């Protein structure tokens, strides 16, 4: 059996951060909901069952949590771009997509979201 890529999904990571440019948004943290999808080659980890051959999603998630909770962002685009960069740091990553929802950003909507993605050539 041939295995090509693993798809890691971090689903509905709920954090609080300063996001927005209105005065009340700059003074009070708001909820954000983060979804991350990362693709990487997994044939070696699937064959060996060795942690050293797998991408550690816990490490990625911890970096995202720290960056979001300690940061201040005027634009959703900047927040999503920063998380995307963290998701793409590991040299094995071939594709990463990040979606961030800002619940209650609009009066009559559940949330506003922004999605960015990156396709990476094979790196080593």
C-alpha positions as CSV (number, residue, x, y, z in Angstrom):
1,X,0.0,0.0,0.0
2,X,1.3,3.4,-0.9
3,X,0.7,6.3,1.5
4,X,1.3,9.8,0.2
5,X,0.2,12.7,2.5
6,X,-1.2,13.0,5.9
7,X,-3.7,15.7,6.6
8,X,-3.6,17.1,10.1
9,X,-6.7,19.1,11.1
10,X,-6.8,21.2,14.2
11,X,-10.5,21.9,14.5
12,X,-12.2,24.8,16.4
13,X,-9.3,26.0,18.5
14,X,-10.9,28.6,20.7
15,X,-8.7,31.4,21.9
16,X,-9.0,35.0,23.0
17,X,-7.0,37.9,21.6
18,X,-7.0,41.6,20.9
19,X,-8.4,41.8,17.3
20,X,-9.8,44.9,15.5
21,X,-9.1,48.6,15.1
22,X,-12.2,50.1,16.8
23,X,-11.4,51.5,20.3
24,X,-13.5,48.9,22.2
25,X,-11.8,46.1,20.2
26,X,-8.4,47.4,21.2
27,X,-9.2,47.4,24.9
28,X,-11.0,44.1,25.3
29,X,-10.1,40.6,24.1
30,X,-12.4,38.8,21.8
31,X,-13.0,35.2,20.9
32,X,-11.5,33.7,17.8
33,X,-12.0,30.2,16.4
34,X,-9.1,28.8,14.5
35,X,-9.0,25.8,12.0
36,X,-5.8,24.6,10.6
37,X,-5.2,22.0,7.9
38,X,-1.6,20.8,7.3
39,X,-0.5,18.2,4.7
40,X,2.9,16.5,5.0
41,X,4.4,13.2,3.6
42,X,3.5,10.4,6.1
43,X,4.7,7.2,4.5
44,X,7.8,6.9,6.8
45,X,5.8,7.6,10.0
46,X,3.1,5.2,9.0
47,X,5.6,2.4,8.3
48,X,7.9,2.9,11.3
49,X,5.5,4.1,14.1
50,X,8.4,6.4,15.1
51,X,7.5,9.8,16.6
52,X,10.7,11.3,15.0
53,X,9.1,10.6,11.6
54,X,5.9,12.5,12.2
55,X,5.0,16.1,12.3
56,X,4.1,17.1,15.9
57,X,0.8,18.9,15.8
58,X,1.0,19.6,19.5
59,X,4.2,21.7,18.9
60,X,2.5,23.7,16.1
61,X,-0.7,24.2,18.2
62,X,1.3,25.5,21.2
63,X,3.1,28.1,19.0
64,X,-0.2,29.2,17.6
65,X,-1.8,29.5,21.1
66,X,1.2,31.6,22.4
67,X,1.2,33.9,19.4
68,X,-2.5,34.5,19.4
69,X,-2.9,35.0,23.1
70,X,0.1,37.3,23.4
71,X,-0.6,39.3,20.2
72,X,-2.5,42.4,19.2
73,X,-3.9,42.5,15.7
74,X,-5.7,45.3,13.8
75,X,-6.7,43.0,10.9
76,X,-8.0,39.5,10.6
77,X,-5.7,39.2,7.6
78,X,-2.6,39.7,9.8
79,X,-3.7,37.2,12.4
80,X,-4.5,34.5,9.8
81,X,-1.2,35.2,7.9
82,X,0.8,34.8,11.1
83,X,-0.9,31.5,12.0
84,X,-0.3,30.3,8.4
85,X,3.4,31.1,8.7
86,X,3.5,29.0,12.0
87,X,1.7,26.2,10.2
88,X,4.3,26.3,7.4
89,X,7.4,26.4,9.5
90,X,8.3,22.7,9.4
91,X,10.2,21.7,6.3
92,X,7.9,18.7,5.7
93,X,4.8,20.8,5.2
94,X,3.5,20.7,1.7
95,X,0.2,22.6,2.1
96,X,-1.4,24.6,4.9
97,X,-4.7,26.3,5.2
98,X,-5.9,28.5,8.1
99,X,-9.4,29.8,8.7
100,X,-10.1,32.1,11.6
101,X,-13.6,33.0,12.6
102,X,-14.4,36.1,14.6
103,X,-17.7,35.4,16.3
104,X,-20.2,38.2,16.8
105,X,-18.2,40.6,14.6
106,X,-21.4,41.6,12.8
107,X,-24.7,42.2,14.4
108,X,-26.8,39.8,12.4
109,X,-24.1,37.1,11.6
110,X,-22.8,34.2,13.6
111,X,-19.2,35.2,12.7
112,X,-16.9,36.7,10.1
113,X,-14.1,34.5,8.8
114,X,-11.0,34.7,6.7
115,X,-9.1,31.8,5.1
116,X,-5.6,31.8,3.7
117,X,-3.6,28.9,2.3
118,X,-0.1,28.1,1.1
119,X,1.1,25.5,-1.3
120,X,4.8,24.7,-0.6
121,X,7.2,23.0,-3.0
122,X,9.1,20.1,-1.7
123,X,11.7,21.3,0.8
124,X,14.5,19.7,2.9
